[in-house]
Structure formats: structure tokens, C-alpha cells
Amino acid sequence: MVVVDPGVMAWGAYDSYGNLVHWGPMSGGKNYCSDVKRGCRTVVGRFKFYHQRGPNCKSSKFPIGRGGAPMPYCMFFHGGFALHASPVVPGYHASHGCVRIFKEDAKWMNEEFASFGGKDGTVVVVNPY
């Protein structure tokens, strides 16, 4: 299970016994995105990872009209919402809704921890802000 807590700007990965095995800082969606003229906070709830890509993952939507924003080691958990690597995890919510974590953490989660698809996808819990 992966728990994302935007309120404390941290995430944790837990094994099947409930033991914390890895954690780190995160940054989620900001309150308002001027380019889309609406709020863009990270969706909250209980989800499962359903799709992953590797180090060359890129956004198909952002920047608006072009796409191509880097999202290395992206792991999708709800629609277009993903947990992915970022060179900067700024200490405030700065994205269009994705969960940004450090590259080494995203690589580890993507390649060594998480499972993807169907009933076997790793559970992702995103707590309210």
C-alpha cells in the first residue's frame, strides 16, 4: 500500500504486514491552475495503480496544447492522476494534480515495489489536504 498525505506533504510505502518500508516528501496539486482556470488539487480517496511507464514518461496534456511535460516513472492511479518523479519537490503544492516525488523514490516504487493492473494493483490512499 502507498499512502499519500498532502496535509503533511509526505508519502509512505507499506508492506503486506503494515510495516513502513520507504517514505519521502511529496508535492500535490495546487488550489488553482491559471492555465485551466480551475482548481487542480490531487484527487483524494482509495485507488489502485493501474498503469506504469518508465523514465521517459511524459504528459499528454501539459503544458496545455503541447503536452510533453516530463513525468519519469509515472504510476497512474485514477484517470490522468499519477505519482511520478520530479527533479524538484518544492515544499508546497505545485502540480496540476499529480503527486510529485523524488526520482530515486519513484524509480524504486515503479521498479521494485508497486504492482499494476486489475485486482492485483497496489492500493494507493490519498488523504484529504
C-alpha positions in Angstrom: 0.0 0.0 0.0 1.1 3.6 -0.7 -0.3 6.3 1.5 -0.1 9.9 0.2 -0.8 12.7 2.8 -0.9 16.1 1.2 -1.6 17.7 4.6 1.9 16.8 5.8 3.4 16.6 2.3 4.7 13.1 2.7 4.1 9.6 1.3 4.8 6.1 2.7 5.0 2.6 1.2 3.8 -0.2 3.5 4.3 -3.9 3.1 1.6 -6.5 3.5 2.1 -6.6 7.2 1.6 -2.8 7.6 5.3 -2.0 8.1 6.6 1.2 6.7 9.3 0.2 4.2 10.0 3.5 2.5 8.8 7.1 2.7 9.6 10.6 1.5 8.4 14.1 0.7 5.7 14.8 -1.9 4.0 17.7 -3.6 0.5 17.6 -4.9 -2.0 19.6 -6.9 -2.3 23.3 -6.2 -5.5 25.0 -5.3 -5.9 26.9 -8.6 -4.2 26.5 -12.0 -4.5 29.6 -14.1 -3.9 27.8 -17.4 -7.0 25.7 -16.9 -8.9 28.3 -14.9 -9.9 25.9 -12.1 -8.8 24.1 -9.1 -6.4 21.3 -9.7 -5.9 19.6 -6.3 -4.9 15.9 -6.2 -7.9 13.6 -6.1 -8.5 12.0 -2.7 -9.7 8.5 -1.9 -8.7 4.9 -2.2 -7.4 3.7 -5.6 -5.1 1.1 -7.2 -2.2 1.6 -9.5 -3.4 0.5 -13.0 -0.6 1.6 -15.4 3.0 2.5 -15.3 5.7 3.8 -17.7 9.4 4.2 -17.3 11.9 7.0 -17.2 10.7 8.6 -20.5 7.0 9.0 -19.4 5.6 12.4 -20.5 2.3 14.2 -20.0 -0.1 14.1 -22.9 -1.9 17.1 -21.6 0.5 19.6 -20.0 1.7 22.1 -21.0 -1.7 22.9 -22.4 -1.8 22.5 -26.2 1.5 20.8 -26.4 1.9 18.1 -23.8 5.4 16.7 -23.1 6.0 17.7 -19.5 8.4 15.1 -18.1 6.8 12.6 -15.7 9.5 10.0 -15.2 8.5 6.6 -13.7 4.8 7.6 -13.8 2.3 5.3 -12.0 -1.3 6.1 -12.8 -3.9 5.6 -10.0 -7.1 7.5 -11.2 -7.8 8.8 -14.6 -4.9 11.1 -15.5 -3.7 11.3 -11.9 -0.3 9.8 -11.4 2.5 9.5 -8.9 5.8 10.3 -10.7 9.3 11.6 -10.3 10.2 15.2 -10.4 13.6 16.9 -10.2 12.1 19.3 -7.6 9.7 18.6 -4.8 9.2 22.2 -3.8 7.7 22.0 -0.3 4.3 23.3 -1.5 1.6 22.0 -3.8 2.6 23.0 -7.3 1.2 20.5 -9.8 -1.9 20.1 -12.0 -3.0 17.2 -9.7 -0.2 14.6 -10.0 1.8 13.6 -6.9 5.5 14.5 -7.4 8.2 12.6 -5.5 12.0 12.4 -5.8 13.3 10.5 -8.8 15.1 7.8 -6.8 11.9 7.2 -4.8 9.7 7.0 -7.9 12.2 4.6 -9.6 12.2 2.3 -6.6 8.4 2.3 -6.3 7.9 1.8 -10.1 10.5 -1.0 -10.5 10.7 -2.7 -7.1 7.6 -2.1 -5.0 4.3 -1.4 -6.9 2.2 -3.8 -8.9 -0.1 -2.6 -11.6 -3.5 -3.6 -13.1 -6.6 -5.3 -12.1 -7.3 -6.6 -8.6 -3.6 -7.0 -8.0 -2.7 -3.3 -8.4 -1.1 -1.8 -5.3 -3.5 0.2 -3.2 -3.0 4.0 -3.2 -4.7 6.0 -0.5 -4.6 9.8 -0.9 -5.7 11.5 2.3 -7.5 14.9 2.2 -5.5 18.1 2.4 
